[in-house]
Amino acid sequence: MTLRTGIYIVPTHRWYIERTVWLIAGLVILTLTALAALVDPRWVLGVIVVGVASISVALSGFCVVGNILRLFGFTPMLGRTEPSRGNLYFMQTDRWYLERRIYLAVGINISIASVLSLVHSLWWLAFTGFVGAAMVWFAATGFCIMANGLYWLGAEPRLAPEGKPTGSPAPSVAREARV
């Protein structure tokens, strides 16, 4: 991977499956984190379920929420191009592109923080809350701190690859910083 500069922003011109999944997962994580902090720490087990689901999506490409969204008419931007049995939604798993790495990293991070909140300190819920808020922000604005960190380290994005148009009316999704 080659180090790069600039800011990576995913397309936000429409609500596609992956973007909507980030929004829903972020809201679920925020809700479960708040319940764990205010009502009963065992609510954090739901955050672990979301984390395991995120890891599963990264590894297998299958997303339950993505398939439900497909039934409601949402279209994918990272979906497999070849038809699947039952016309199910599967995220592309041909290589470890930036967006797929986000699913894996988020799943691992919130799962570990959730376990730590149960066995060490409830302050770890601040981290799961931060991740949930970051996911909602990512879905709303297209900007993600982790995505940019991976982008700067050289991970190749699939939603907005460098030098290729995204179909967005925005002038450029992956902007190079010029000083």
N, C-alpha and C positions, 0 to 999 in steps of 0.2 A: 504494500500500500504506500502511496505517495502522499506526503503531507500537503495540504492545500490551505488556502485562505478563502475568505468570503463567508457568506451566510447561506445556509440551505433552508429553503422554505418549501413545504409540500403544496401542491395545488389546492386552492380553496374556492374555486369557481363553481363547484357543485358538491353535493353531498353524496359521495361514493361510499361503497361498503366499508372500506378500511377506515376512512375518516370518521364515519358514524360509529364504528366499533370503538375507536379511541374515545369518542365522546361518551358513549354508554359505559364503557369500562371505567373511565375516570369518574363519572358520577356515582357508579356503584362503589368504587373504592372510597370515595369521599364519604358516602353515606355510611358504609360499614365501619370506616375509621371513626366517624363521629359517634356511632352507636357503641363501639368498643371503648371509646374514651369516656362517654357520658353515661352509658347504661350498664354494660357488662363486657369485660374484656374478651369474653368468648366470641363476640361478634367478629373479632379479627380472623376467626376461622374462615369466614366468607371471603376475606381478602386473600387468604391462602388459596382458596378455590379459584379465584380470579387469576392469581399468579400461576397456578398449575395449568389453567386453561390457556394462558398466554404462552407458556412454554410449549404446550401441546400444539398450538397453532404454528409456532415457529418451527417445530420439528416435523409435523405431519402436513401442515397446510390446511387442515380441516378446522373450520370455525363455526360453532353452533349459532352464535349471534349473526355471523355473516350470512348463513343460510336462511335465517329468519328474515333478515333484511332483504335478501334476494327475493323472497316471497312477496314482500311489500313493494317490489319494483326497483330497488336500489341496484346499481350496476357496479362491478368491481373495477379497480384500476390495477390491482396486483393479482387478479385471478388467473388461474391456469387457462391457457388458450385452447387446449384440447378438451373436447366434451367429456364429462364424467357421467358415470352411471346415475341416473335419476336427476340429471342436471344440477348436481350439488355444487356449491361454491367451495373451491379449494384455493388457497393462496399459493402462488408459485414457490416451489422449493428446489428449483434447479441449481441455485447458488446462494451464497450468504450475502445478499445485498443489504444495504443499510436499513431499510424498513423492517426486514425480517430479523435483523440483529436487535432492533428496538424491542420487538415482541419478546425475544429471549431474555434480554437484559432486564426489562421491566418485570417479567415474571419471576426471575431469580431474585431481584432486589426486594420486591414487595413480599415475597414468600419468606425470605430470611429476616427482614425487618418485622414481619408479623410474628414469627416464632420468637424472636428476641423480645417483642413486646409482652409475650406471655411468660417467658422464663427469666427475663432480666429486668426490664423497666418499661412502663407504659409510655415513656418518652419516645420510644421507637415508633409510636403511632404518628409522631410529627413527620417522620420520613414517609410513611405510607400516605399520609394526608398531602404532603408535598408532591409525591408522585401522581396521586389522583388529580390534584389541581393542575399539574404540568400536562397531564393527558387532556384535560378539558381545554386548557390553553392551546395545546397543539392542534386539537380538532377545530378550535375557533379561529386561530390565526395562521396556522401552518408552520409556526416556529416552535422548535423543541430544543431545549438545552442539550439533551443527550444526543439527538440526531445531529446537531451541529458538532458536538465533540467527536462523534464517529466520522462525520464528514471531514473534519479537519485532520483526522488521523488517516484518511484516505479511503474509507468505506464508500463504495460506489452506490449511489441511490438509484432506485428503479422508477420512482414516481416522477422525478425531475432530473434525469441524467444531464450532465454537462453537454452543452452544444446541441441538444435536441429539444424541439418544441414540445410543450406539454399540452397544447390545446387550450390553454388558459388565456383569457383576454389580458391577463397581467403581462407586462413587458418581459419579465424574466423571473423565473422561479428560483433558480440557483444563481444568485448574484455574486459577482466577484467584487471584493472590496478594493477600491482604488483610492490610494492616499496621495 
